[in-house]
Amino acid sequence: MTAPLTPPPPPNERPSYQGGPVPPSAGAHAVDTAFGAPHDHHGEQDGPGMLTEVRQAAVTVLAVALSGALLGVLWWKLAPTVPLVGDLADNRWIVYFKDSEGEQAVGVDGTFTLLALAFGALSAVVAFLLRRRGGVPLVAALGVGGLLGSLLAWRIGVWLGPTQDVIAHAKDVGKGVTFAAPLKLGAKGALLAWSVAALVVHLGLTGLFGPRDPEPDAWPAPYGDKSA
């Protein structure tokens, strides 16, 4: 009398794990590269490391901020002059606008804003051409550098412009003589124009001309699919 034979396992069941290394699935590498940057054998991402990106961002902040000196000079040269007149009343000097309905003060703010927008767009283009991969540190550097550059331009323009002591200036030129008012940035929001323009332009350039992640050759077949 013979012992009954053990029936074979059903075709849909797989043998239990008996130890030893499990080989990776055929589509493991494709899935990994599809949902993240490709890795080398040591698990490191391709491209520059974070330390290199931080160094490049620091250089970008410094370069963009220092270019604010040129913006300050251009603002001083191109901004319209606000005319003032000094008068003497009861042995006291008073200063008033020569044209009370003039729009020169608005033009001063507008000139600064337009120049800052142009500098922001230019800095974004230069940064994109030098480093097309972009990255969060570079974008943050453009924003911080633009704000620092605007602050530097504002202070340099005020320093190069007419004296801030309008009473002393009125005394020097004499009673009833027109003289230029000091440069003044009335709309402090213009200090953000550089940063906003740089971020918007850089985002647009990256979206249109930035590098694209390679598409995977084929997606792995679903688990248990025998059709392949």
Beta strands, then each sheet from edge to edge (+ up, - down):
strand 1: 83-89
strand 2: 92-97
strand 3: 178-180
sheet 1: 2+ 1- 3+
end
